[in-house]
Amino acid sequence: MSDFVARSTRRHRYKPAPEFEVREVCVGYELAVLGELNVHTISAARDVLSGAIDAGEGELRLQMRGAEVADAAGLGMLVGADRRAARAGRQLVLTEVSPRLDRVIRSTKLSRLLTWTAAPQSATA
């Protein structure tokens, strides 16, 4: 068997999915995203966000301090949640956004759609 065939038929080993959670801080008004928001975790996040949008009124704050948006699916889920909140008469606000996510939001022009606040800068910065 050639080396190419041996390499191409080898079973792939996938890393286990990282820990991910969307926690309710204040029911219907504030959620905290912890972990990596990606194509594998958006379904769970979407379910919790939909429930929170339906459970309250006014501003819905989404803490992003412990989160990392890993791919376009994660960004798309945030845009979809923002639109769903708007249809329900609410405003989705991303809080404590990391500098990396801030750059992604600005460079993809999602700054025209999403509302967010950056993470506080440390006193030594």
Buried (B, 14 or more C-beta within 10 A) or exposed (E): EEEEEEEEEEEEEEEEEEEBBBEBEEEBBBBBBBBBBBEBBBEBBBEBBBBBBEEBEEEBBBBBEEBBBBEEBBBBBBBBBBEBBEEBEBEBBBBBBBEEBBEBBEEBEBEEBBEBEBBEEEEEE
